[in-house]
Amino acid sequence: MKHTLLLAFFAAALAQAEDIRLQPPKDLNGYFPFNPPSSLSEWDVRKEQVRRQILVAEGLFPMPTKTPLNAVIHGKVEGDGFTVEKVYFESAPGFFVTGSLWKPKVIKGKVPGVMFAHGHWKDARLSLSADDAVRREIAAGGERFERGGKSIFQSLCVQLARMGCVVWQWDMLSDSDSIQFSREIVHTFAKQRPEANKTENWGLYSPQAESHLQSIMGLQTWNAVRGLDFLLSLPEVDPERTAITGASGGGTQTMLLAAIDDRIKLSFPCVMVSTAMQGGCTCENASLLRINTGNVEFAGLFAPKPQGMNTANDWTKEMATKGFPDLQKLYTTFGKKDNVMLLRGEHFPHNYNAVTRSAFYTFVNKHFKLGQPSPVIEQDYEPLTKEQLTVWDDKHPAPKAADPEFERKLLKYFADDSDKQLRDADPKVLREAIEVVIGRTYDKAGEVEWTLKDKQDRGDHLEMTGTLTNKTYNEELNVSWLYPKQWNGRVVVWLDDAGKSGIADKQVKELVAGGVAVLGVDLLFQGGEPVKQTRVVANPREFAGYTHGYNHALFAQRTHDVLTLITFLRNTKVGSHPSPKTVCVAAFGAQTGPIAVAALALASEHVDRAAVDTHGFRFGKVLDYRDPMFLPGGAKYRDLPGMLSLYDQDRRWVAGENEDRKPTAIDWLMK
């Protein structure tokens, strides 16, 4: 199998030596620069694109139905200048979000609300550090107090409450009181689970979950959205003074919620905004999420609202020279350069220590006008115990822990909810989503250049071979033309599972004899041995998001090739020959039929007529994330019929979908 795959790639590489897609796929440790816009109008367009990409990638486009939270608040504890209560609510029916609600002891009028997302600290909200660990932090300058230094999480909440803020600190999945998913599923998933890889009642990480854009990261962000709903439901919280902060994985959640939810007014993601490593955990990655973008640009989506961040001796250590100057340039374009700040801390390890917390308090104090002396210095307190903070007890029993049946039931709930919303959705919603899933639009198909390599006279027609170079994306396609000497102005793009050699088909000869020019092509990795398994990044963990969070799937890349062909025909003359009057697409292969449908969905106004055989293909039936037909998000948006619905029924001949197939496909193309 491996030998065959290498031969296929080698053969394609010989034919397409300049195609950038032959390079190794990008992974989370790549370089992710942010190119700030030259104008606000340019940024408005880009911002909408990236924001939609985040929503689609995390399964939040359209946003799931918001059901009653059924919040339970109990177990109030009074401290020195603050109170804390135990909270759990349902972000979806039966899906519990747990956490602590911290408040000032005395509340007058409307006060700021702060969301605090923790990262990869086990049992973060409930744990206390050992005495010797705290002393080491004090000696290094990271903490100030032997008592308060035991919990960076309680420290931040206590101080903010004393400053007059309400704080919602919730548990990430599998942490502290959030027990419905195991830590192994959330953070250490390594191998595909046969029992979860089903076309019905599937589990996370399966091709079906990926095809429906269901991920741990998406569930975490959904919980954050519902957490903000909860926070803003409290009558004392001022909706114009809402903030979010968090470090590490909590920093990832901070920048993402701030990017997609306009209700957040101040953001402070810690030790995560970087042009380097983007987040190594399965809970920080999702298919489609960072293709052609990254964390610095995600942070940029929050501009021009107040935003702070920091560096440490980790992947953020070069942020002062790589990334932050670009964010400053973006904020300057808004006339708000002072609204973004970077706290340098490369001498500290990866954490959210007292120095950084002080910078956050001071930032909140300034922008929310709290009237505290500046800079704000954290005060000591007596940490609460696990028993004082845990939300579950005899009167408030915990749900079943690490329940695979709950996992499958929850994914089915979200899939059914999405199907219901999309059933009667505006075609615009489908098109916008499919643009993200495929990762390219016709308008952005690129600038294409034709190079003739050989030309042969075949009597009634010319046979030409050459290369199409997509100069915008550095992609190359080997093509063959059959060009009738009595050309009628019509061109058929002939897509075949075997590549351009498919134009030897006798049906093609019939088209050429009728005066139709036919263009055959080797789509990416065609022209050699068929690809049986697609490439993945050098990560041993079998999670599609590690590859497809940064790289287009092969199905999408081949769809890009078809868009390249169509835009070439519509915008370019071939030598002395004029552009065609009519452009058609024909695809009857088990692989190329669905690829043609995807391209037609995105270039519907630019293809006059099409004939395809879908073979009844459905993305939701693909059982291997390395299958050449695997496409993240492919099933979510009504699967292949959803794509097909975006191309006018009156201009298509379709087999495999129970549609009328008269006249014959060739007669249809020549009609």
C-alpha positions in Angstrom: 0.0 0.0 0.0 2.7 2.5 1.0 4.8 1.5 -2.1 1.8 2.1 -4.4 1.1 5.5 -2.7 4.7 6.6 -3.2 4.6 5.6 -6.8 1.4 7.7 -7.3 2.9 10.7 -5.7 6.2 10.3 -7.6 4.5 10.0 -10.9 2.4 13.1 -10.2 5.5 15.0 -9.0 7.2 14.3 -12.3 4.2 15.8 -14.2 3.7 18.7 -11.8 7.1 19.6 -10.5 6.3 23.2 -9.9 3.0 22.7 -8.0 3.3 24.0 -4.5 0.9 21.4 -3.2 3.6 18.7 -3.7 5.4 20.1 -0.7 4.9 18.5 2.7 1.6 19.5 4.3 1.6 22.3 6.9 1.2 21.4 10.5 0.5 23.3 13.8 4.2 24.1 14.1 4.4 26.0 10.9 4.8 29.7 10.4 1.5 31.8 10.6 2.2 35.4 9.8 -0.5 38.0 9.7 -0.6 40.5 6.8 -2.5 43.6 8.0 -4.8 45.3 5.5 -4.0 48.5 3.7 -7.5 49.9 4.4 -10.5 49.3 6.6 -12.7 48.4 3.6 -10.2 45.6 2.7 -10.2 44.4 6.3 -14.0 44.3 6.4 -14.0 41.8 3.6 -11.2 39.7 5.1 -12.7 39.8 8.6 -16.0 38.5 7.4 -14.2 35.6 5.6 -12.1 34.6 8.5 -14.9 34.9 11.0 -17.1 32.7 8.9 -14.3 30.2 8.6 -14.0 29.9 12.3 -17.8 29.5 12.7 -17.9 26.8 9.9 -14.9 25.0 11.2 -16.3 24.8 14.7 -19.7 23.6 13.6 -21.4 26.9 14.5 -22.6 28.0 11.1 -25.5 28.3 11.5 -25.4 28.7 15.2 -27.0 25.8 17.0 -30.5 26.4 18.5 -30.2 28.0 21.9 -32.3 25.9 24.3 -33.1 26.9 27.9 -30.0 26.9 30.1 -31.9 25.6 33.2 -29.1 27.1 35.3 -28.7 25.9 38.9 -26.9 28.3 41.3 -26.2 27.0 44.9 -23.7 26.7 47.7 -22.9 30.3 48.3 -19.7 31.0 50.1 -18.8 34.4 51.5 -15.1 35.6 51.5 -13.2 38.8 52.2 -14.8 41.2 49.8 -16.3 38.6 47.5 -18.8 35.7 47.3 -18.6 32.6 45.2 -21.4 30.3 44.1 -21.6 26.9 42.5 -23.2 26.8 39.0 -24.2 24.3 36.4 -26.4 24.7 33.3 -27.2 22.9 30.1 -25.5 24.4 26.9 -27.6 21.8 25.1 -30.2 19.3 26.5 -28.3 17.1 29.0 -24.9 18.7 28.2 -23.7 20.3 31.5 -21.4 23.3 31.8 -20.0 23.6 35.4 -18.1 26.4 37.1 -17.9 29.1 39.8 -19.6 32.4 39.8 -17.7 35.1 41.7 -19.2 38.4 42.7 -18.3 41.5 44.7 -19.8 41.2 48.2 -21.5 44.6 47.7 -22.9 45.3 44.2 -24.2 48.8 43.2 -25.8 49.2 39.8 -24.4 47.5 36.7 -20.9 46.0 37.0 -18.5 44.5 34.5 -18.8 40.8 33.7 -15.6 38.7 33.1 -15.3 35.2 31.6 -12.2 33.2 32.7 -11.2 30.2 30.5 -8.5 28.0 31.9 -6.0 25.9 29.9 -4.4 22.6 30.4 -4.1 22.6 34.1 -5.6 19.3 35.4 -8.7 20.0 37.6 -7.8 23.7 37.3 -10.7 25.3 39.1 -10.6 22.8 42.0 -6.8 22.2 42.5 -4.3 23.9 44.8 -0.5 23.9 44.2 1.9 22.3 46.6 3.7 24.6 49.0 7.2 24.0 47.5 5.9 24.8 44.0 4.4 28.1 45.2 7.7 29.0 46.9 9.6 28.4 43.7 7.2 30.7 41.9 7.6 33.4 44.5 11.4 33.1 44.3 11.2 33.4 40.5 9.0 36.5 40.7 5.9 34.8 39.3 3.8 34.9 42.5 3.6 37.1 45.5 1.8 35.2 48.3 2.2 31.7 49.8 -1.6 31.4 50.3 -3.0 33.1 47.3 -0.3 31.7 45.0 -1.7 28.2 45.5 -4.3 28.9 42.8 -3.8 31.2 39.8 -7.5 30.6 39.0 -9.0 31.6 42.3 -6.5 34.5 42.6 -7.8 36.2 39.4 -11.4 35.7 40.3 -11.0 37.0 43.9 -9.1 40.1 42.8 -11.6 40.9 40.0 -14.6 40.5 42.4 -12.9 42.8 44.9 -12.5 45.3 42.1 -16.3 45.2 41.4 -16.6 42.6 38.6 -18.7 39.5 38.3 -16.6 36.6 37.1 -17.8 33.4 35.4 -15.0 30.7 35.6 -16.1 27.5 33.9 -14.5 24.1 33.4 -13.2 23.0 30.1 -14.4 19.6 29.0 -13.1 16.7 31.1 -11.7 19.1 33.8 -12.8 19.5 37.4 -16.6 19.0 37.5 -17.0 18.6 33.7 -17.0 14.8 33.6 -19.2 13.8 30.7 -16.2 13.4 28.4 -13.0 11.7 29.6 -9.6 13.4 29.5 -8.4 10.7 27.0 -11.1 11.8 24.6 -10.6 15.5 25.1 -6.9 15.9 25.3 -5.0 12.6 24.5 -7.0 11.0 21.7 -4.6 8.9 19.6 -6.3 6.1 17.7 -9.5 5.9 15.6 -12.2 3.9 17.5 -13.9 1.3 15.3 -17.0 1.4 17.5 -17.3 5.2 17.0 -16.7 5.1 13.2 -20.2 4.5 11.9 -22.5 6.1 9.4 -25.1 6.4 12.2 -24.6 7.2 15.9 -20.9 8.1 15.3 -18.5 9.4 17.9 -15.9 12.2 18.0 -12.9 12.1 15.7 -14.6 9.7 13.3 -14.8 10.7 9.6 -18.5 11.2 10.1 -18.0 13.6 13.0 -15.4 15.5 10.8 -17.7 15.5 7.9 -20.3 17.1 10.1 -17.7 19.5 11.6 -18.2 18.2 15.1 -15.1 18.4 17.4 -14.1 18.9 21.0 -13.0 22.4 20.1 -16.4 23.2 18.6 -18.1 21.9 21.8 -15.8 24.0 23.9 -16.5 27.2 22.0 -20.3 26.4 22.1 -20.0 26.2 25.9 -18.3 29.5 25.9 -21.1 31.1 23.8 -23.6 29.7 26.2 -21.5 30.8 29.2 -21.7 34.4 27.9 -25.5 33.9 27.6 -25.5 32.9 31.2 -23.3 35.8 32.4 -25.4 38.3 30.5 -28.6 36.9 32.0 -27.5 38.1 35.4 -29.3 41.5 36.0 -26.2 43.1 37.7 -23.9 42.5 34.7 -23.3 45.5 32.3 -23.5 44.2 28.7 -21.3 47.1 27.6 -18.4 46.0 29.9 -17.9 42.3 29.2 -14.4 40.8 29.1 -12.8 37.4 28.5 -9.3 36.1 29.5 -7.5 32.8 29.8 -4.1 31.3 29.3 -2.8 28.5 27.1 -5.8 26.5 25.9 -7.8 29.1 27.7 -6.1 31.7 25.6 -7.2 29.9 22.5 -10.8 29.9 23.7 -10.4 33.6 24.6 -9.3 34.7 21.2 -11.9 32.6 19.4 -15.0 33.7 21.4 -13.8 37.3 21.1 -13.5 36.8 17.4 -17.0 35.5 16.8 -19.1 37.1 19.5 -19.6 40.8 19.3 -20.9 40.9 22.9 -17.3 40.7 24.2 -15.9 44.2 24.7 -12.4 43.4 26.0 -10.1 40.5 25.4 -6.9 39.3 27.0 -5.6 36.0 25.6 -2.4 34.8 27.4 0.6 32.8 26.1 -1.2 31.7 22.9 -1.2 34.5 20.3 1.8 33.7 18.1 3.0 33.2 14.6 4.6 29.9 15.7 2.9 26.9 17.3 -0.9 27.3 17.1 -2.1 24.9 19.9 -1.0 21.3 20.2 -4.0 19.7 21.8 -6.9 18.0 20.1 -9.1 20.5 22.0 -7.4 23.4 20.2 -7.6 22.1 16.7 -10.5 21.6 14.2 -10.6 20.8 10.5 -10.7 23.9 8.3 -9.9 26.2 11.2 -6.4 27.6 10.3 -6.2 27.1 6.6 -4.5 30.3 5.3 -4.9 32.0 8.6 -3.8 31.7 12.2 -3.9 32.9 15.8 -2.5 36.4 15.2 -5.2 37.0 12.6 -7.8 35.5 15.0 -6.7 38.1 17.6 -6.9 40.8 14.9 -10.6 40.0 14.4 -11.2 41.7 17.7 -9.8 45.1 16.6 -10.4 47.9 17.4 -11.7 46.9 20.8 -9.3 46.8 23.8 -7.1 43.7 23.7 -4.0 42.7 25.7 -1.7 39.7 25.4 1.7 38.5 26.7 4.8 36.6 25.9 6.7 33.9 27.8 9.6 31.5 27.2 7.5 29.4 24.9 6.2 29.7 21.3 5.1 33.3 22.0 8.7 34.5 22.7 9.1 36.2 19.3 5.7 37.9 19.4 7.2 41.3 20.0 8.8 41.3 16.5 6.7 38.7 14.7 3.0 39.3 15.0 2.4 42.1 17.4 3.8 44.9 15.1 1.2 43.7 12.6 -1.6 43.9 15.1 -0.4 47.4 16.0 -0.6 48.3 12.4 -4.2 47.0 12.2 -5.2 48.9 15.3 -3.5 52.0 13.9 -5.6 51.7 10.7 -8.6 52.0 13.0 -6.9 55.0 14.8 -6.8 52.9 18.0 -3.1 51.9 18.3 -3.3 52.3 22.1 -6.1 49.7 22.4 -3.7 46.8 21.9 -0.9 46.0 24.3 1.8 43.3 24.7 3.3 42.4 28.1 6.8 41.1 27.6 7.6 38.1 29.8 10.1 35.9 28.0 11.9 35.3 31.3 8.9 33.5 32.7 7.7 30.0 31.7 4.3 29.3 30.1 1.7 30.4 32.7 -0.7 33.1 33.9 1.3 34.4 36.8 0.8 37.3 39.2 2.7 39.7 36.9 0.5 39.0 33.9 -2.6 39.0 36.1 -1.7 42.5 37.4 -1.4 43.6 33.8 -4.9 42.3 33.1 -6.4 44.0 36.1 -4.8 47.2 35.1 -6.1 46.9 31.6 -9.6 46.2 32.8 -9.4 49.0 35.3 -8.4 51.5 32.5 -10.9 50.5 29.9 -13.9 49.7 32.2 -13.2 52.8 34.3 -13.2 51.0 37.6 -11.4 53.8 39.4 -8.7 51.6 41.1 -5.1 52.9 41.7 -3.0 52.0 38.7 -1.2 49.7 38.3 -3.5 47.3 40.1 -1.6 45.0 42.5 -3.2 41.7 43.6 -4.0 41.3 47.3 -3.7 38.0 49.3 -6.7 35.9 50.3 -7.5 32.5 51.8 -8.0 29.9 49.0 -11.2 27.9 49.0 -11.1 24.1 49.2 -12.3 21.7 46.5 -15.3 20.9 48.7 -16.3 24.5 48.8 -16.1 24.8 45.0 -17.3 21.5 43.5 -20.8 21.8 42.1 -21.9 18.2 42.5 -23.3 16.9 45.8 -26.1 14.7 47.1 -28.7 17.3 46.3 -27.1 18.1 43.0 -26.0 14.7 41.6 -23.5 14.5 38.8 -24.3 13.1 35.4 -22.8 9.9 34.3 -19.0 10.2 33.7 -17.2 9.5 30.4 -20.3 8.0 28.8 -19.8 6.9 25.1 -23.6 6.7 24.6 -23.9 10.4 25.7 -21.2 11.3 23.3 -23.0 9.8 20.4 -26.4 11.1 21.5 -25.0 14.6 21.8 -23.5 14.6 18.3 -26.7 13.3 16.9 -28.6 16.1 18.6 -26.4 18.7 17.0 -26.5 17.0 13.6 -30.3 16.8 13.7 -30.5 20.5 14.8 -28.3 21.5 12.0 -30.2 19.5 9.4 -33.5 21.1 10.6 -32.0 24.6 10.2 -30.5 23.9 6.8 -33.6 22.1 5.4 -35.3 25.4 4.4 -32.3 27.7 4.6 -31.6 30.4 2.1 -29.3 29.1 -0.6 -26.9 31.9 0.3 -26.2 30.1 3.6 -25.3 26.9 1.8 -23.1 28.7 -0.6 -21.2 30.6 2.0 -20.6 27.4 4.0 -19.5 25.4 1.0 -17.1 28.2 0.0 -15.4 27.6 3.4 -15.6 23.8 3.1 -14.0 23.8 -0.4 -11.7 26.8 0.5 -12.0 28.7 -2.7 -14.5 30.6 -4.7 -14.8 31.3 -8.5 -14.0 34.9 -7.9 -10.8 33.9 -6.2 -9.9 31.1 -8.5 -6.7 32.8 -9.5 -4.8 34.1 -12.5 -4.2 31.3 -15.0 -1.5 31.1 -17.7 -1.4 28.6 -20.6 1.8 27.0 -21.9 1.7 24.9 -25.1 4.1 21.9 -25.1 3.0 19.9 -28.1 0.6 20.3 -31.0 -0.4 17.5 -33.5 -2.7 17.6 -36.5 -5.2 14.7 -36.4 -7.0 15.5 -39.6 -10.3 16.9 -38.5 -9.0 18.3 -35.3 -5.8 19.4 -33.5 -4.5 17.6 -30.4 -2.6 19.9 -28.0 -0.9 19.2 -24.7 0.3 21.8 -22.3 0.3 23.2 -18.8 -2.1 25.5 -17.0 -0.3 27.5 -14.3 -2.4 29.1 -11.6 0.0 31.9 -10.8 -2.0 33.1 -7.8 -1.7 29.9 -5.9 1.5 28.3 -7.6 -0.5 25.3 -8.9 0.0 23.5 -12.1 -2.2 21.3 -14.3 -1.3 19.1 -17.2 -4.0 19.3 -19.9 -4.8 17.9 -23.3 -7.0 19.6 -25.9 -8.9 18.1 -28.7 -9.7 21.1 -30.9 -12.0 20.6 -34.0 -10.9 22.6 -37.1 -14.6 23.4 -37.5 -15.1 24.5 -33.9 -18.6 25.6 -33.0 -17.5 27.8 -30.0 -18.3 25.1 -27.3 -15.8 23.6 -24.9 -16.5 20.6 -22.6 -14.2 20.1 -19.6 -13.9 16.4 -19.5 -13.2 15.1 -16.0 -12.2 11.5 -15.7 -11.0 9.4 -12.8 -8.0 8.4 -14.9 -7.1 12.0 -15.7 -6.5 13.6 -19.1 -6.1 10.2 -20.7 -9.9 9.9 -20.3 -10.3 12.0 -23.5 -9.7 8.8 -25.4 -13.3 7.9 -24.6 -15.4 7.2 -27.6 -18.0 9.7 -26.4 -15.3 12.4 -26.6 -14.8 11.5 -30.2 -18.5 12.0 -30.8 -18.3 15.5 -29.2 -15.2 16.5 -31.3 -16.9 15.2 -34.5 -19.8 17.5 -33.7 -17.5 20.5 -33.5 -17.0 20.6 -29.7 -13.6 21.2 -28.2 -12.8 18.9 -25.3 -10.3 19.7 -22.5 -8.9 16.8 -20.5 -6.9 17.3 -17.3 -4.9 15.6 -14.7 -6.3 16.8 -11.4 -3.9 16.9 -8.4 -2.2 13.5 -8.1 -3.9 12.1 -11.2 -1.9 10.7 -14.1 -0.2 7.9 -12.3 -1.3 5.2 -9.9 -4.6 6.1 -8.3 -4.2 7.5 -4.8 -5.6 5.1 -2.3 -4.8 7.1 0.9 -4.2 10.8 1.2 -1.2 12.4 2.9 -1.3 13.4 6.6 1.1 15.5 8.7 3.9 13.8 10.7 1.8 13.4 13.8 1.1 9.9 15.1 -2.3 10.8 16.5 -5.1 9.8 14.2 -7.0 13.1 14.3 -8.0 14.7 11.0 -7.8 18.2 12.4 -4.0 18.0 12.7 -3.9 17.7 8.9 -7.1 19.4 7.7 -7.0 22.2 10.2 -4.1 23.5 8.1 -4.4 22.0 4.7 -7.2 21.5 2.2 -8.4 18.0 1.7 -7.5 16.3 -1.6 -11.2 16.5 -2.7 -11.1 20.3 -2.2 -7.8 20.7 -4.0 -9.1 18.8 -7.0 -12.2 21.0 -6.9 -9.8 24.0 -7.0 -8.3 22.5 -10.2 -11.7 22.5 -11.8 -12.3 26.1 -10.8 -8.9 26.9 -12.4 -10.1 25.3 -15.7 -13.3 27.1 -15.7 -11.8 30.5 -15.0 -9.2 29.9 -17.6 -11.8 29.2 -20.3 -13.9 32.2 -19.3 -11.0 34.7 -19.1 -8.2 33.6 -21.4 -7.6 33.2 -25.1 -5.7 30.1 -26.2 -3.1 31.4 -28.6 -5.0 32.8 -31.6 -8.2 31.1 -30.7 -11.0 33.1 -29.1 -12.5 32.4 -25.7 -15.4 29.9 -26.0 -19.0 31.0 -26.3 -20.2 28.0 -24.2 -18.5 26.2 -21.4 -19.7 22.8 -20.2 -18.5 20.2 -17.7 -18.8 16.5 -18.0 -17.8 14.0 -15.3 -19.0 10.4 -15.1 -16.4 8.8 -12.7 -17.0 7.8 -9.2 -14.5 10.4 -8.0 -14.8 13.1 -10.6 -18.6 13.2 -10.6 -18.9 14.5 -7.0 -15.9 16.8 -7.6 -17.7 18.3 -10.6 -20.8 18.9 -8.5 -18.7 20.8 -5.9 -17.2 23.0 -8.6 -20.6 23.6 -10.2 -21.9 24.8 -6.8 -19.2 27.5 -6.7 -19.1 28.4 -10.4 -22.7 28.0 -11.2 -23.1 31.2 -13.2 -20.0 30.4 -15.3 -20.9 26.9 -16.5 -23.6 26.9 -19.2 -24.3 23.1 -19.1 -23.2 20.1 -17.2 -23.5 16.3 -17.3 -22.4 14.4 -14.3 -22.9 11.0 -12.7 -22.7 11.2 -8.9 -22.9 7.4 -8.4 -25.1 8.2 -5.4 -22.0 9.3 -3.5 -22.4 10.8 0.0 -19.6 12.3 2.1 -21.4 11.0 5.2 -20.7 7.4 4.0 -16.9 7.8 3.9 -15.4 5.6 6.6 -11.7 6.6 6.4 -10.3 10.2 7.0 -7.5 9.3 4.6 -9.9 8.4 1.8 -9.4 10.6 -1.3 -13.1 11.5 -1.1 -13.0 12.6 2.5 -14.0 16.2 3.0 -14.4 17.9 6.4 -17.8 19.5 6.4 -18.9 17.6 3.3 -22.0 16.0 5.0 -23.1 18.9 7.2 -24.5 21.1 4.5 -27.0 18.6 3.1 -24.2 16.5 1.7 -23.7 16.2 -2.1 -27.4 17.1 -2.8 -26.9 20.4 -1.0 -24.0 21.2 -3.4 -26.1 20.0 -6.4 -29.0 22.3 -5.4 -26.8 25.3 -6.1 -26.5 24.6 -9.8 -29.6 25.2 -11.9 -31.6 22.1 -12.5 -32.5 23.3 -16.0 -28.8 23.3 -17.0 -27.8 19.9 -15.7 -28.0 16.2 -16.7 -27.5 14.1 -13.6 -27.2 10.3 -13.1 -27.0 8.7 -9.7 -29.6 11.0 -8.1 -32.9 9.6 -9.5 -33.1 12.6 -11.9 -34.5 12.4 -15.5 -31.6 11.3 -17.7 -33.1 12.0 -21.1 -31.7 12.8 -23.6 -28.3 11.1 -23.4 -25.4 12.9 -21.7 -23.6 13.6 -25.0 -26.8 14.9 -26.7 -27.3 17.1 -23.7 -23.8 18.5 -23.9 -24.2 19.2 -27.6 -27.7 20.7 -27.3 
